Amino acid sequence: MRATDIQFAGSIPELYDRYMVPLLFRPYAELVAERAAAFQPKRILETAAGTGVVTEALHHALPASEIVATDLNPPMLEEAARRVGGDNVRFQAADALDLPFAEASFDLVVCQFGVMFFPDKVRGNAEAFRVLETGGRYLLVVWDSVDRNLATKVAGRAVADLFPDDPTAFYNRIPFRYFDTDEIRDDLRSAGFADITVNTVELRSRSPSVREVAIALTQATPMRNEIEQHGPHALAKATDAAEIALRQFEGPDGFDAPMSAHVVTATK
């Protein structure tokens, strides 16, 4: 993992919230909130909360539950705090691999599209296990293979083709590399979990504008940091190239492409 892979700073958090969240993250956030509501938790910890789309969905589904939403990047949490508020919702900068909470503090831990960024996934899972009470659940969402997430695959390929001597490989290197369900199960078992359920869920990436999708996938993630290293005009060129490649998914109702992720529930 490169240092730039976790740098959600500058204009990235605002662009991420405006473009990436509705395109990729809100559909799964709604699914997570639905599943969480079935558990009726009283205290929820969210790790890698980002700009708060899952936090918001959880708060709407479980308005009486206490939610502590954490992330390693304070700028992302600042966006999250603008999205959702309430007496029982709290945001706190924290490392998912070293959580500042006592054992058995929560009955649900949620992590949507965060574990792929953990430099030590077993340790991150073990921290979730530690802060859960007995019978508590760890609900996490992990991207399936990039081959089943076509918008990202196509945009990533278009950008990489611009820089053949130094391809931008952020998507293959981080978000879509941790897709093997046996590996996910093994890492959870190594962290202490024994009761594990994995469901692979295909949803749709939709947007009214292909241009907005291109902006999302080139400018609203840490891949932007890699692109900008290729010169002052590289980001504009990358966005244009992604837009051209993504037009294959454009229809009368806008952009529409398949996406797939693993929804995992592990019980302590």
Residue, then its C-alpha position, 0 to 999 in steps of 0.5 A: m500500500r502506498a502512502t497516497d492510498i489513504q489520503f482523503a484530503g484537499s477537495i477529495p472529501e467534498l467530491y467523494d460525498r457529492y459524486m462517489v456516495p450516490l454512485l457506489f455507496r448509498p445503495y449498499a448503505e441502505l442495505v446495511a441499515e436494513r440488515a442492522a435494523a433486524f438486529q435491533p442494536k442499542r450501541i453501534l460502532e462504525t469504522a471507516a465511516g467516510t462521509g457518513v452515508v452509512t451513519e445516516a442510513l443507520h440513524h434513520a433505520l435505528p433512531a433510538s440507537e447510539i452511534v459512534a462513527t469513526d474514521l482515520n481521516p478527520p476531513m471525511l468526518e467533517e463532511a459526515a458531521r454536516r450530513v447527519g447529526g443528533d444527540n445519539v450520533r457522535f463522530q470520532a477520529a480513530d484507527a480501526l486497528d487500535l480502537p479507543f474503546a473498552e471491551a464489550s462496548f458495542d453490540l454491533v460494529v459496521c464497516q462498509f468498504g473499509v477493511m480493504f484499506f486496513p494494512d492488517k486486516v486480521r488486527g482490524n477484525a480482532e479489534a471489532f471482536r474485542v469491542l463487541e459484547t458476546g452475541g454482538r455482530y460485525l457487519l462489513v461490506v467488501w467489494d467483489s472482484v473488479d471484473r464484476n464492478l464494470a464502471t470502476k474497471v472501465a474507468g481504471r483501464a482508461v486512466a491506466d492507458l494514459f500512463p503506460d509507463d507508470p499505470t495508475a493501479f489504485y483500484n486493482r491494488i486496494p479497493f478490489r483486491y480483497f474479494d476472495t471470500d475464503e480469504i475474508r472468512d479466514d481473516l475473520r476466523s483468525a480474529g476470533f469469529a466462528d459464526i460467519t455468513v457471506n452474501t454476494v449482492e449485485l446492485r446498480s451504479r446509477s447516475p444522471s450524468v456520465r461526466e459525473v461518474a468520470i469525475a467520481l472515479t478519477q477525482a474523488t478517490p486517492m487515485r487522484n493523487e497518483i494521476e496528479q503526479h503525471g503533470p498539471h493537465a493529467l487530471a483533466k485528461a484522465t477525467d476526459a478519457a474515463e468519460i469517453a470509456l464510460r459512455q458504453f453504459e449510458g442509456p435514456d435514463g442516464f448511466d447504469a452499470p452493475m456492481s457487486a459486493h460481499v455483505v458479511t455478518a460475523t457473530k461473536 
